[in-house]
């Protein structure tokens, strides 16, 4: 039994060995184009690396098969040399087999085998050898095999490498391998195309926005590209094919270089320095260490160290960057999402490649292509991260800009509020100053003329000094307000052609009193024929006045000369004096506010220092400037230029005194203290009888205005708005003088309330206020004021303004009366036309039939008689028309009521016909010279034709009746009375029907539904009546209307047949007929009415129908018969239209 068991064991072992032998042999058949060689490999490790081929063969033969390493192609990092054996047997014939070593980063691979003739073949490849030494020129190591088909061929490989030892092998048929290489190259082309696309795309953005993150990203991508090209053999093939020493460290160095730029990209992209300076320094330090790791192996000539450290370093760097991105993302940096996801993908790919390098994973599709997939995805995600970062930064920048703008707007609002408060303060202060100044100056204007010659000269001089001081203070207030308005750009120029000669003469006259006792002459050398300048007349006057008054102040003797001349298209004005002069270094400073040539000047001469500053700013508004020519002790000359007025300026010149006064700040003449002025007002000497309402809360102002105006007008006084409204309820004055600044109710409010009752023409309002800023003037005019006058003002100016407004008021009243009279005349003409039309209708009605008819109006005057009546009465229509009907009565002296028209009919309230017998005085029919009395029967009945008439039907009687007006009791009335009665009744029917239809409401129709049926029946009756009436319509008009409908029907038919579109489309496209919405759908009602003769308007719009036909003829490709038919109908309609005219 033991022998049997031992025999069975030997048999089993022998069977297993034979099976293993059969499994270790690779059968190459032509039907299969590709074999993985790894399962058939037997591997021995030569630790010392000293074996030759024969020793290796001996070791394979001496080593039992189960002890051999089989099916392993990755031994990781190792310094040993590995011998590999593979047995193959070729079955059948083939064009050639190729063996591929798909891992190209091996230092050296040697292949040994015997060819078909038994000769030993050795082939070598690897990245430490020149590329030209390879058997076949491919990025991977590829050997061609010359195998014999009659025996088993043993392939021996010697693999040595300082890096990772991997030898995944495949055997291919030639054509299949070349096709596989094409697919691989397409994949590599797609990968490198994506990578270089990212490089160039982000390079363009880098050049556009100059963001350092894009530079680091580009360098990082280039580093990855370098690593991949070294890893897949493309660098060895194309970059250094004959210099393999460059490729020894290219794989690890390019990897470290990519990691360095990845760290720099991380610090820049995530703005790590802003979030954590310490972390930023740590990342920079890691970048330096990574760079050293890439350089150190080269310096130490230790590739093994680099091969060991680089994969671990890649994992560590990726992990650090990913954690940094996570932390930054948690801090709210939105763009870090894509960034972190990209580095997660890179970390996974790096771990997979590192495990392969360390021999922990074998060769498969993921290990061989994982780095390609991972880096491509990472580059795309990082590009998205950059784009998202730009969007985030843009949004943040926009948000920051918005906040900055909001803060700036708030600051501007605060400054504007402060500026507004300052302006309001200036306005209020100027108002508070002007109010007492107005009272003071006004009272002096009243007192001085009254006491002149009655008090001592010294007292008169004191009064003049007080008045001059008041005007001086007023001038200072005006200067302050002007400089404030100019600085805020509130001043607007009223440009027009101006005469400089007139302005200069006026200014010199105004400044003459300022000379006083000085030996100083004011001269004008402006030519009388000087061309006009184009400027603001009032502001130029102010500029020249400030220059001359300033020269008078600083000139003690000599002269001040104003001259002007034309130079090209500019009018040059000069003001020259012989005064103390100005130093050159001070010539610019004198135009600053509150500046003087010397600090002692203000103490000596006084003044605010605003005159030249205001003049300079006003000149700048004109687009000009001052040229100063002066030296100390040599006087000064100020020059400025103005544009000449062109023909267009002269043609559009407007002399609007009101608008001029609204923009002019009063510039009073400051009289010398020793020269009191005698005031005489040339106001109206007699009272006009017109009343003026004065509204002011200041008692002094009321008193001054009362003294100014009491001799000329009847005055009504009010101290606030409520008193003024109470007065206006009782009496309407011709004018209101209104102050703006009042308690309880401001002048603006009062003016608006007045305008709610009275128009500007009905009751003019003149504003008198100390507020003289432009916005105050505009607000006053918008509130409804007619004019605006700033305080303080001259008495003569006030009287002139009042007189002008009253004249305008009288003209407006006259205009309104003329309009009323014209309207009344128009109504009279309309009534006359209606009366004429009624009489024409009456004549057309009465001048027919066989009855003698006489028409009388409500006053009893004859308005018409027909031929039979004229024959019966022996007169004619022209003689009797317009005369009283009583002239027809015979023997009026004895029988005043023989013709009892007024008494018996008009006085009675009845509409039924009345019959009378009466005698009428008639002329002889033959000669007309003698008169006779005829006994007639008269029927009197009313007729309403937009005016009441009475129709008298006359019939001669054979017997003489009683003279008393006895009505006829029996007998049928003639035909004409019945007809007239029916006409009157029809008129009443129409009036009643119009009233009823007008007052029928929706509620009534809902409550009385039967009314709808009756109204519908009324429509049917009216259509029947229309058909009956149309029987008597002119035949030519009927033919024209029928031709119009026929043409419109043809247009619609041709349109629908040609375009296959609806009538609504024709209306919309032609734009001739209006389209409207009816119950939610579009309709062309106006066009539809022209398709039916019964619906055709009374006055049809034939032009629209013609335009429709012309539109079809000009815009559609019509058939010849349609075109001829349309043209024929159109011509017929036009011929009928000409006949109608």
Buried (B, 14 or more C-beta within 10 A) or exposed (E): EEEEEEEEEEEEEEEEEEEBEEEBEBEBEEEEBEBBBBEBBBBBBBEEEEBEBEEBBEBBEEEEEEEBBBEBBBBBBBEBBBBBBBBBBBEEEBEEBBBBBBBBBBBBBBBBBBEEEEEEBEBBBBBBBEBEEBBBEBBBBBBEBBBBEEEEBBBBBBBBBBBBBBBBBBBBBBEBBEEBBEEBEEEBEEBBEBBEBBBEBBBEBBEEEEBEBBBBBBBBBBBBBBBBBBBBBBBBBEBBBEEBEBBBBBBBBBBBBBBBBBBBBBBBBBBBBEBBEEBBEBBBEBBEBBBEBBBBBBEEEBBBBBBBBBBBBBBBBBBBBBEBBBBBBEEEBEBBBBBBBBBBBBBBBBBBBBBBBBBEBBBEEEBBEBBBBBBBBBBBBBBBBBBBBBEBBEEEEEEEEEEEEEEEEEEEEEEEEEBEEEBEEBBEBBBEBBBBBBBBBBBBBBBBEEEBEEEEEEEBBBBBBBBBBBBBBBBBBBBBBBBBBBEBEEBEBBBBBBBBBBBBBEBBEBBBBBBEEEEBEBEBEBEEEBEBBBBBBBBBBBBBBBBBBBBBBBBEEBBBBBBBEEEEEBBBBBBBBBBBBBEEEBBEEBBEBEBBBEEEBBEEEEBBBBBBBBBBBBBEBBEBEBEBBBEBEEBBBBBBBBBBBEEEBEEEEEEEEEEBBBBBBBBBBBBBBEEBBEBEBEBEEEEBEBBBBBBBBBEBBBBBBEBBBEEBBBBBBBBBBEBBBEBBEEEBBBBBBBBBBBEEBBBBBBBEBBBEEBEBBBBBBBBBBBBBBBEBBEBBBEBBBBBBBBBBBBBBEBBBBBBBBBEBBEEBEEEEEEEEEEEEEEEEEEEEEEBEEBBEBBBEBBBEBEBBBBBBBEEBBBBBBBBBBBBBBBBBBEEBBEEBBBEBBBEBEEBEBBBBBBEBBBEEEEEEBBBBBBBBBBBEEEEEEEEEBBBBBBBBBBBBBEBEBBBBBBBEEEEEBEBEBEEBEEEEBBEBBEBBBEBBEEBEEEEEEEEEEEEEEEEEEEEEEEBEEEEEEEEEEEEEEEEEEEEEEEEEEBBBBBBBBBBBBBBBEBBBEBEEEBBBBBBBEBEBBEBEEEEEEEBBEBBBBBBEEEEBEEEBBBEBBBBBBBBBBEEBEBEEEBBEBBEEBBEBBBEBBEEEE
